Amino acid sequence: MDTRFVSFDQTRLAVHTTGKGQLAVLLHGYPLDHRMWLDTMHGPLAERRTLVAIDLRGHGASPWCGDAMHTMDLLADDVAAVVHTISDEPVDVVGLSMGGYVAQAVWARHPQLVRSLCLVDTKAKGDDDAGKAGRDAAMRTVLEKGRPAIAAAMAGKLLAPRAETDPHGMLLRARLHSMVEGQPVETIVADLRGMRERPDRTPMLASITVPTLVVVGSEDALTPPDEAKRVAGAIPGARCVVVPGCGHLTPMENPAAFAREVSAFWPMD
């Protein structure tokens, strides 16, 4: 895997690349980084596409830029800047959870850059009052108790219940803790603020004209299958796939099934 940095407007983003063929951009969830895509990047999809996993600003190897809030539009503009730097052609955009919110914002602001969309364990609606209160509570947790407390709280929400006892699930929990505890507190707070204030993209879904695949874990408690089906139903021609036994991190929990579904969705070059 090759790692390079793309710099623009006093922003420096780490971009991790592997594979061959046309470009596909992978956008991670909160509060993670490109490492959530490692199984995907070293799997069969690398035979179909050049996979480009971006560490969004403040995550992974991309330094925090001093922002009090990471709006989805700001992160989408960052993605667009990276795409302009590395490609003269539209790219396949794959986004999980917060990365799915960013992918939708990329379509809203830079549709000419998008060849296809894959929205994974995500939703289009904005936060309701309960959701906003949950973001506020998470901010208090990380500020008062630190990143280990957020990591512990998130692991139970992100993974299917069997991850508590299954050997593979226990390894995933350890990987999650490592990622979450590696993000700056400032980044975690800025993400939470950005997600709290993100707009409802539901009215925009009907405008999506590129091929779109919606993927969700059957045991995803944060963005459940019914929500994913509503998103797919609102996008012309979109298809929804429910992957059995997975929670909110389908590409990590069952990378082989995820790769099969996306491979079937992407046409051969």
Summary of the structure (lengths in Angstrom):
residues: 269
radius of gyration: 16.9
end to end distance: 21.3
largest distance: 50.2
contacts: 982
relative contact order: 0.16
helix: 49%
strand: 19%
